[in-house]
């Protein structure tokens, strides 16, 4: 008996849903954003940072938890803003 044959119907349905989610355009985009070396920063129209990827951490030297919720002007030189 295979592993799948031991699973309940609801477990198989959940497994198929998870597999389908991994193939979704949103998952694919998230994988690209998460694996790129480029800085990708999401923000509101007011300039409040809402998302921050690993590329941004490497380039700007701040971890996501340090900048999310703060204004993007944090990244500009103080004498220019």
Secondary structure, DSSP 8 states (H G I E B T S, - for coil): --TGGGS-HHHHHHHHHHHHHHTSHHHHHHHHHHH-SS--EEE-TT-BEEEE-HHHHHHH---HHHHTTSBGGGGS-GGG-
